[in-house]
Amino acid sequence: MSETVVADFIGRFFAPGIAGEPPTGRVLLSRRRLVLAGDDYKETIPLSAVFDVKVGQVPPEMEGYFNDTVTVAYRRDDGRAVAAIEGKDTNIDRFATVLFKVLLNGTKALTRHPAKVGGRVVDSETHTARLDVTRGSLAFDDRPDPFSVELTRVVSVERADRDLGNGSHPVISFRHVEDGTAVTTQVGMTSNRLTNILGRYVRLRYADVREELEDVDLGEEETEVLVAAYSAGPGVSLAKVVDIDPQRLTMLLNGLIDEGLLVDTDEGTQLTAKGRVIVDQRIESVNT
């Protein structure tokens, strides 16, 4: 591979032409192609042929071999094909992020932001933007008003046909919270292939946050404390903001810190990323 390699690790893989036990070999990724190379096997996948990426979902025919994988669907001369790749947890997670970045970074997108504020439709113009992907955010540059979206603040995501000025096409529409307000952003890529991949990435990070919060069960008072921590900001005593007995408030704060939703800092008690998601969901439900 002559171009610069951005990922290179040892893993197991299953791809066209492999029968029986999946081989162990090198997984190499550049900005143009993905290569799976074993002792007696090599599959080269042009990234321009990739139309879907799934993380953590093992194809049914491979369940007996793999636990967690990155599965890549792509087009070959003889039709469509699927390759499943498994590696160590840290390798496979890093590989998934790098793969999405290579597929999406620098691509052009039609953006309407905001398309809605709360439940109100906004007459925003559509602008072409350049997409920049990181693990935690999407940035839309090269438009009159560049903006970014923190993926931990996304509270819903859907794919639907919308007209962004070029006729009705599949568009990724996601709601996220900005400065205490639920905002909807609509993004249409230059092809259905890229639209599908972007949707997968947003859902992947949205699912990561939801999974972290699955075991968190909060009462009304606890949620009130989290919202108060968000509204008060640093340096403001929560005891002055919420109408809760001080001893009860201390107990609630300790429980929320143990849950990883709040953290004590030099500037006072503040929301963690997980705590902020819960507050964002509450704000989103109120604004809907």
SULSUL-V458077 format. One record per residue. N is the residue number from 1. PSI is psi as a letter, one per 40 degrees, with the letter a starting at -180 (none if undefined). Layout:
N_PSI / N_PSI
This chain:
1_h / 2_d / 3_i / 4_h / 5_h / 6_e / 7_h / 8_h / 9_i / 10_h / 11_i / 12_i / 13_i / 14_h / 15_i / 16_h / 17_e / 18_h / 19_h / 20_a / 21_h / 22_h / 23_i / 24_h / 25_a / 26_h / 27_h / 28_h / 29_h / 30_a / 31_e / 32_d / 33_i / 34_h / 35_h / 36_h / 37_h / 38_a / 39_d / 40_f / 41_i / 42_h / 43_h / 44_h / 45_h / 46_h / 47_d / 48_e / 49_e / 50_h / 51_e / 52_i / 53_h / 54_i / 55_h / 56_e / 57_h / 58_h / 59_i / 60_d / 61_e / 62_e / 63_d / 64_e / 65_d / 66_i / 67_c / 68_h / 69_i / 70_h / 71_h / 72_h / 73_h / 74_i / 75_h / 76_i / 77_d / 78_e / 79_a / 80_i / 81_i / 82_h / 83_h / 84_h / 85_h / 86_h / 87_a / 88_i / 89_d / 90_d / 91_d / 92_d / 93_d / 94_d / 95_d / 96_d / 97_d / 98_d / 99_d / 100_d / 101_d / 102_d / 103_d / 104_d / 105_h / 106_e / 107_i / 108_i / 109_i / 110_h / 111_h / 112_h / 113_h / 114_i / 115_d / 116_i / 117_h / 118_b / 119_e / 120_h / 121_h / 122_h / 123_g / 124_i / 125_i / 126_h / 127_i / 128_h / 129_i / 130_h / 131_h / 132_h / 133_h / 134_i / 135_d / 136_e / 137_i / 138_h / 139_h / 140_h / 141_a / 142_f / 143_i / 144_d / 145_g / 146_i / 147_i / 148_i / 149_h / 150_h / 151_d / 152_e / 153_e / 154_h / 155_e / 156_i / 157_i / 158_i / 159_h / 160_i / 161_h / 162_i / 163_h / 164_f / 165_e / 166_f / 167_i / 168_h / 169_i / 170_h / 171_i / 172_h / 173_h / 174_i / 175_h / 176_i / 177_h / 178_h / 179_f / 180_e / 181_h / 182_h / 183_i / 184_h / 185_h / 186_h / 187_h / 188_h / 189_i / 190_e / 191_i / 192_d / 193_d / 194_d / 195_d / 196_d / 197_d / 198_d / 199_d / 200_d / 201_d / 202_d / 203_d / 204_d / 205_d / 206_d / 207_d / 208_d / 209_d / 210_d / 211_d / 212_d / 213_e / 214_d / 215_e / 216_h / 217_h / 218_i / 219_i / 220_d / 221_d / 222_d / 223_d / 224_d / 225_d / 226_d / 227_d / 228_d / 229_d / 230_d / 231_d / 232_d / 233_i / 234_i / 235_e / 236_h / 237_h / 238_d / 239_d / 240_e / 241_d / 242_i / 243_g / 244_h / 245_h / 246_d / 247_d / 248_d / 249_d / 250_d / 251_d / 252_d / 253_d / 254_d / 255_d / 256_d / 257_d / 258_d / 259_e / 260_f / 261_d / 262_i / 263_i / 264_h / 265_i / 266_d / 267_e / 268_a / 269_h / 270_i / 271_i / 272_i / 273_d / 274_d / 275_d / 276_d / 277_d / 278_d / 279_d / 280_d / 281_d / 282_d / 283_d / 284_d / 285_d / 286_d / 287_e / 288_none
